[in-house]
Amino acid sequence: MPVLKRAGFFHFQEIEASLSYQFSPMELELSTPALLFSAITLLMLAFTNRFLAIASLIRGLHKKYMEAPEEGIIVEQIHNLRRRLTLIKNMQLFGVFSFLLCIICMYLLFRGYTMAANWVFVGSMASLLVSLGISLIEIQISTRALNLELRDMEEIFEKRSSGLDFIFKKDSKKDD
């Protein structure tokens, strides 16, 4: 076998050892969930800002509704905002759950319970993934709400005429 080593070939045991090293599970260290800590905190801040923006919109829409309750677009937006509010609550719930699991994971790592810490970390990541998924759905609904507003403004813009229409309106091609 020494001849094979000099020629650049490996023993079967060396190959097996290198493969087992490549495919062994990652060792979770205390710094890994600590890094997730800051990411979750920033996401929670973003979710809270979305909640405050929705609360402001609801208060403004409430005033509009009290002035003109028969307007159809206001009723559509109220339903839309209620759904978004529920989604934001769930985003925050799963974000906080992920945060708590991250703290528990760090404690378990500190105490030396690595197998339990690995599972808790997986739970934390899964909870964060659910929170981000709900966030994606909420963004889609938010975009639809903005399209409702734009549609309403476009209808008003179409009815209105001004001296600058030749700049802003599209020319309709006439058949000759």
C-alpha positions in Angstrom: 0.0 0.0 0.0 2.8 2.5 0.5 3.3 2.6 -3.3 -0.3 3.6 -3.8 0.0 6.4 -1.3 3.1 7.8 -3.1 1.2 7.7 -6.4 -1.5 9.9 -4.9 -4.2 7.2 -4.2 -6.0 7.0 -0.9 -6.8 4.0 1.2 -10.4 2.9 1.4 -10.5 4.0 5.1 -9.2 7.5 4.3 -11.9 7.9 1.6 -14.6 6.6 4.0 -13.4 9.0 6.7 -13.4 12.0 4.4 -17.0 11.1 3.2 -18.3 10.6 6.7 -16.9 14.0 7.6 -18.6 15.6 4.6 -22.0 14.1 5.4 -22.0 14.5 9.2 -24.7 16.7 10.6 -23.7 20.3 11.4 -22.6 20.9 15.0 -24.9 23.6 16.4 -23.0 26.2 18.3 -24.2 29.0 20.6 -23.4 31.6 18.0 -25.8 30.1 15.4 -29.1 30.8 17.3 -27.5 34.1 18.5 -27.2 35.2 14.9 -30.9 34.3 14.3 -31.7 36.5 17.3 -30.9 39.8 15.5 -32.7 38.7 12.3 -35.9 37.8 14.2 -35.7 41.1 16.1 -35.5 43.1 12.8 -38.4 41.1 11.4 -40.5 41.8 14.5 -39.8 45.5 14.1 -40.9 45.4 10.5 -44.1 43.5 11.5 -44.8 46.0 14.2 -44.4 48.9 11.7 -46.9 47.2 9.4 -49.3 46.8 12.3 -49.1 50.5 13.2 -49.6 51.5 9.5 -52.7 49.3 9.4 -54.0 50.7 12.6 -53.6 54.2 11.2 -55.4 53.2 8.0 -58.2 51.7 10.0 -58.7 54.9 12.0 -58.7 57.0 8.9 -61.1 54.6 7.1 -63.4 54.7 10.2 -63.7 58.5 9.8 -64.5 58.1 6.1 -67.0 55.4 6.8 -68.8 57.5 9.4 -69.1 60.3 6.9 -70.3 58.2 3.9 -71.2 54.6 5.0 -72.8 53.8 1.6 -69.5 54.0 -0.4 -68.7 50.5 -1.7 -64.9 50.9 -1.8 -64.8 51.7 1.9 -66.6 48.5 2.7 -64.2 46.5 0.5 -61.2 48.1 2.2 -62.6 47.4 5.7 -62.8 43.7 4.8 -59.4 43.8 3.4 -57.9 45.5 6.4 -59.6 43.1 8.8 -58.0 40.2 6.9 -54.6 41.9 6.9 -54.8 42.6 10.6 -55.4 39.0 11.3 -52.4 38.0 9.1 -50.2 40.5 10.9 -51.2 39.2 14.2 -50.3 35.7 13.1 -47.0 36.9 11.6 -46.1 38.5 15.0 -47.3 35.4 16.9 -45.0 33.0 14.9 -42.2 35.5 15.0 -42.4 35.7 18.8 -42.7 31.9 19.0 -39.5 31.7 16.9 -37.8 34.1 19.1 -38.7 32.1 22.3 -37.6 28.9 20.7 -34.3 30.6 19.8 -33.8 31.6 23.4 -34.6 28.0 24.6 -32.2 26.6 22.0 -29.4 28.9 23.4 -30.2 27.8 26.9 -30.1 24.1 25.9 -26.8 24.6 24.1 -25.4 26.3 27.2 -26.4 23.4 29.4 -25.0 20.9 26.9 -28.2 19.3 25.6 -27.2 19.4 21.9 -29.7 17.0 20.5 -32.7 18.8 22.2 -31.2 22.1 21.1 -31.0 20.9 17.5 -34.7 20.1 17.5 -35.7 23.3 19.2 -33.6 25.2 16.6 -35.4 23.4 13.8 -38.7 24.5 15.4 -37.5 28.0 15.6 -36.5 28.0 12.0 -39.9 26.5 11.0 -41.8 29.1 13.0 -39.8 31.8 11.3 -40.5 30.3 7.9 -44.3 30.3 8.7 -44.1 33.9 9.8 -42.3 34.9 6.6 -44.9 32.9 4.5 -47.8 34.7 6.2 -45.9 38.0 5.6 -45.8 37.1 1.9 -49.5 36.5 1.8 -50.1 39.8 3.6 -48.0 41.7 1.1 -50.1 40.2 -1.7 -53.3 41.4 0.0 -51.8 44.8 0.6 -51.0 45.1 -3.1 -54.6 44.3 -3.9 -55.8 47.0 -1.5 -53.6 49.5 -3.2 -54.9 48.5 -6.6 -58.5 49.2 -5.3 -57.3 52.7 -4.4 -55.6 53.2 -7.8 -58.7 51.9 -9.7 -60.9 54.4 -7.8 -58.5 57.3 -8.6 -58.2 56.2 -12.3 -62.0 56.3 -12.6 -62.0 59.9 -11.3 -59.0 60.8 -13.6 -60.9 59.4 -16.6 -63.9 61.6 -15.9 -61.9 64.7 -15.4 -60.4 66.7 -18.3 -57.7 69.3 -18.2 -55.5 71.3 -20.5 -52.6 68.9 -19.9 -54.6 65.8 -21.2 -52.5 65.7 -24.4 -49.4 64.9 -22.2 -50.9 62.4 -19.7 -53.6 60.6 -21.7 -52.8 58.0 -24.3 -53.7 58.8 -27.8 -56.3 56.6 -29.3 -55.4 55.6 -32.8 -58.1 56.3 -35.4 -58.6 54.1 -38.4 -58.1 56.0 -41.7 
